[in-house]
Structures are given as structure tokens and as C-alpha cells.
Amino acid sequence: MFDTYWRFAQARQDIYLRRLRGDAGPWTHDPILSHYRFTNCYRAADRVSQQLIRDVIYSGDQDWAEVFYRTVLFKLFNRYSTWQRLSEAFGAVAWRTYDYAAMDRVLTDALAAGERLYSAAYVIPPPRLGELRKHRNHLRLIELMMSSAAPARIADASSLREVFETLRSFPAFGNFLAYQFAIDLNYAADLDFDEMQFVVPGPGARDGIRKCFGKAADGIEADVIRFVTDTQEQHFARLGLSFATLGGRRLQLIDCQNLFCEVDKYARLAHPDITGISGRTQIKQHYRHDTRPLTAWFPPKWGINDRLAGAPARAA
């Protein structure tokens, strides 16, 4: 099962790079990878992350409070069509022109038209802030964060963990959600914390770790993720796999955390005899080809965009 983790990573990254180059399909002969949806090895390469980085964080006013507001607003819904609807309604989506009633009206009209406001990627629980509808409570949550000086507190943070802890202090932010939002905010130019500082295993990753290491890994999942991230080249070499990195950028803690979640799903069909924590046996999301071209534009501070314009870098 642990070997499957690395083989899955290599195969999934090859699919991503073939699609990025515009190669004609099929991009894999693995029937599970062909028929079911899996995220990319690198979290920042996923389509929604690309939309966030390119069209939300680095598009528009680069004042940190505005970047924070746009990022949190986008991620609470995590659905690009919702962001597009808000952008069409208000032009530049900005805290300085924020109007609760106007924004609620746009979102309520979208619901009435049968549109989905939220992504199904992961559940974002609504805080209990006095409103009857989920999206209204999320708008109140953004208001609370802005009025509580969350942007300034995060800008003054000394570590990624401190960013996480600040987010964790707000209603509806559990450990997993606070960590995911900390990673998203860290894409911005104003924050520059090493993604290797800190990791929070999500429930899917815990399932994957259990399948790879058994019950002995319970309670030390963050240490397991760090071990795997630190020794990635060793394991690719051990299995004779040539893993194409993202412009020379190694898999980070967040990426290896996500890979455990994805390999948990993959193993439901590839290794049905190996059980995790949840006991799930099926993969819910089938692969549907998206004809929109992939983008590969990452935070400029990473220094990999020029390298990705050329040939993909391969690990030794």
C-alpha cells in the first residue's frame, strides 16, 4: 500500500503534465485513474487553486486587507461560478465597497435561479451568527473577521502555525479548514511562510495513512506526513519511478497530506482488502473531461513560472 502511494503520485503527475502540454488522450491506461476524479499531486495546480491564485489573489487591489477579504470570500464558497456572479454584479469585489444587503440579494437570486453556491469539494459548516441561510451566515463571518482585525493579525504572524491559530479562533473554523485557509492565504505576496513549517492531517489523509501504516500511525499522522515528504526522492528511486516535479519544486507537506487523501480513495478499488478508518468502499466522483485549458501560474515568489514554461523538471 505504501508503494501504491508513490506509484499513484507518479502516475497522477504524469497525467497532469500531459494534459498541460496538450497531449491527446488517453493520458493513462490505469482504469481507476481514467474513470474517477482525483486531485493533482500539487494542491496549487488544481483548477480551483489556480482560479484563486490567478483571478482572485493576484487580480485586483493588492492592499493586504483587500486580498484577505477576496481570498476568504472565494474560499468560503470555493466555487468559481459564484465568484464570477459576484464579480459581474459588483465589478471589483472589494471590502471598501462591501454591502451586505446587495451581496445577499445577488446570492439569493442565484439560489432562486437553481444555481449552486458551494463546491462539493469539502463541507464548510455555517457559523451560527443569527441568519437563517448558510450564505448569509458566511457573509456575517467575513464581517466578523474584518471587524476583528484578522488581516492585520495574520500579517503580523510569525509562522504558518500562528496564521492557522488565528483562523482557528473564528466560528466554523475547525483544524482542517483553518489549515486549508492558511495555505490559501499564504499564496499571497504579503505572506511568505515555508509550506514545510506545519501540517494538519485531514480526515481523508488519516484514512490513507491508516491504510499505508496500520493502527500504529494513529496519533502521529503529522509526523508520518513529514517523514514521507522528507524522504520522497528516496522512495521514488527505490521503486524506479521518475517523478516530474513542479518546476523543480518538491512535494510539500500540504501536497503529501492531500496525496494520502487521494490514495485512500484510489485504494478503495485498487486494494479493497485494506481498510481505513471510515470504511468507505466506493469513489463518489467520476472523471468528467473539462474542455477548458489548464493553467499553470503559481505565486511569483516561488520562482517556478519561467521554468514551467519550458520542459518539466524531473527529480533525480
N, C-alpha and C positions, 0 to 999 in steps of 0.2 A: 504493500500500500504506500509506503514511503517512497519507493521508486516510482510509483504511479504519479505522485505529486510532481516530480521533476519531469517526467515524460509528458504529463499534461501541460506543464508550463512551457516546455519547448514547442509542443505542437500548437498550443493556443497562440503563442507569439508568432510562429511562422504564418498562421492564418492571418493574423493582423497585418503583418508586413506584406504578405502577398496581396491582400486587399488594398493596402495603402499604395502599393506600386501600380495597382490597376490590373493585376494579372486576372485572366479569365478563370472562372471556377471550373471544376470544384477545387477548393483550396485545401481540402483534406480528404483522406479516404477513411477516416475514423467515423463510423456510423453514429456514434454518440455526439461527437463534435459537429457532425453535419446536420443533425436533426434537432438539437436542443440549443438553447441560448446560454452562453457563458460570457462573463465579463472579460475584458482584456487582462493580461498579466499586470500591466501598469495601470493603476487606477486613473491617473491623469490622462490616459489615452482613450478612456471610454467616451462615448459620444456626448453624454450629458456633462461630464467633466470638461470636455473640450468646449462645449457651449458656454459653460460657466466661465472658464478661463478667458476665452476669446471675446465673447459677446456681452459678458456681464462685468467681470472684474477689470479687464483692461480696456473696456469700451466705456467712454464717458468720463465724467469728472473724476480725477484721481485723488481728490481730497479723501483722506482715510475714512472719515465718518461716512461719506457717501459710498465708498467701496464696501465698507462693512454692511451698511444698510442694504445695498443691492445684493450682496452675497447671501445674507441671511434670508432676505425676501425670496430670492430664487430658490434657495435650498429647502425652505420650508415646504414649498410645493414640489420642487425637484422635477418639474415638467416644463419643457421648453415652450410648448404651445400656450401655457399660462403666462409665461414671461412675455411672449410675443403679443398676447392680447393686452397685457398691461402697457407694453411699450407703444402699441398702436393707439391706446386710449390716452396716454399721458405724454407721449414723446419721450423725453428723457425721464426715466424713473428716478426720482431723487427725493431724499429726505427733506430737503429745504422746501419742497413744494408738496409734501405729503398731505393728503386729505383723506381721513378715514372713510367718510361717507361716500366720497367719489370712488375710492378703490373698492369698497364693499359693493357698490352698485355695479361696477364692471364685473366683479367676480360672481355676484348673484345672477346677473344677466347671463353669464356664461353657463352657470348651472342650469338655469331655466331653459337654455337652448340645448341641453343634453350633453354639454361638454364635461370632460373630466378635468378637475383642477389639479389633482395629485398624481404623482407617479406611483406605480405599484412596486418600485424597487425595494423600498423598506418603509415600514409604517412610522409616521411621525405623529405621536399622540397629541391631541389638542390639549393645551393647558386649560384649566378652569378659571377663566378670567371674566366671567359674567355674561358671556354671549352664548346664544343658543346654537349657532352654527360653527363648524370647525374652522372655516377660513376666517371668520370674524375673531375668534379667539387667537388665531395665529397673528392677525394684524395687531391685536392688543399686546401680544407677546413682543412683537417688534417695537411697539411704542414703549413698553416697559424696559426693554434692553437699551433703547436710545436714551430714555429719560434717566436711566441708572448709570449713565456714562460707560456703558460696556465698550464702545470703541476706544475710549481713552485708556480704560483699564487693560484692555488687551494690547494696545500699543505700548504700554509700559511694562508688559510682562517680560520676565527674564528667561522664560523657557516655554517650550511647547506644552509641557505639563501645566504650567500656570495659565496658559490660554484655555486649555481643557477645563481646569478647575473653575475659571471664571464663567465659562459657558455652563458648566455643571450646576452652578448656583441658581440658574434660572428655571422656572417651572417647565416641565415636559422634557427637560434635557437629562436623560439618563447617561450612563457611562458611554455606551456605544454611540449615541447621537452626538454627544459633546465632542467625542474624539473625531468623528467624521467631519463635523463643522470646523473643528480646529485645523484639520488638514486642509479643508477648503479655504479658510481664511488665510492660511499660510502660503497659498499660491500667490497672494497679492504682493506687490512690490514693497509695501511697508513692513511686512513681516519676513523674516528670513531665518527661521529655525530649521535645523537639520532634521529631516524626517527620521533619522536614526536615533533621535533622542528618546523616543517614547512610543509605546504601542498599547492599545486596548483591544483585547480579543473580543470579537462579537460572537453571538450565539452560533452562527454558521461556522466560524473558524474553530470554535471549541468542538463542534461536531467533527470537522475534518481532522483536527489534532487527535481526538479520541480514536478515530479510525486508523491513523498512522502510528500512534504510540500506545494505545490502550489506556486503561484507567490510571496508570502510573503518572500520566501527564496532567491529571486533574489538579487544578490549583496553581500550576506552574506554566500555563499556556503562554504567557508573555515571554517567559524565558525560552520556551520552545521556539517561538517565532523569531526571537533574536538569534538563537543558535542556527536556525535554518538560514536566516538572512546572512549571517556572518560567514557561513560555510558553503554558500551557493555554488561558487566555482568548483569546489572540491566534488560536490555531488554531480554536477553536470559532467565533469571529467570522468568520474567513476563509472558513469553509465554510458560514456561515449557520445554524449549529446552536445551539439554545438548550439548554444543559446544566443540568439541575436539580441543584444541589449538595446535600450532606447537611446541611441546616440552616444553610447558609452556609459550611460547611467545604469548602475547596478540596480537590481530589485531592492527596494527599500522596505522598512518594517511594514508600512501600510500595504505594500504590494503583496508581500508574503502572507500577511494576515488575510487579505482578500483571496489569495490563491488557496488557502486552506478551506475557505468557504466554498469556492468553486469546485475543488476536488472532492469535497463532501458530496456535492450534487452528482458529479461525474461517477463517483464510486457506487451510487445507488443502483446504477445499471452495470458498471464495469466490475464491481466487487459486491454483489448483493448479499454475500455471506458475511461481510464485515459490517458490523453495526456501530452506529454512533450513539449520540445521546438522545436525539429527537425521535429516532425510529422511523424516519421518513424513508419511503421506498421508491418514490416517483419524482421526476423532474417536471415542474409545473409549466415552465415557459419553453415553447417550441421556437426554433430559429425561424425568423421571417426576414428575408433579404430586404435591406433598406437600400434603395437605389441612390440615395443622396451620397455624394462623395465623402470619404473620410477626411478629416483634417488632422494635422499633426503639428500643432503650435502650442508650445509649453511656456511656462513663466520664463521670461528672458533671463532672469537671474540664474537659471540652471545652466545656461550656456550650451544648449544642445540643439537649438533650432537650425543653425547653419549646418551642423553635422548630419541632421536628419534629411536635409535637402539632397545629400549625396547618398552613397551606398550605406545600408545598415551596418552598424558596427557589430562585430561578433566577439563574444568573450573568448578568452584563451581556453 
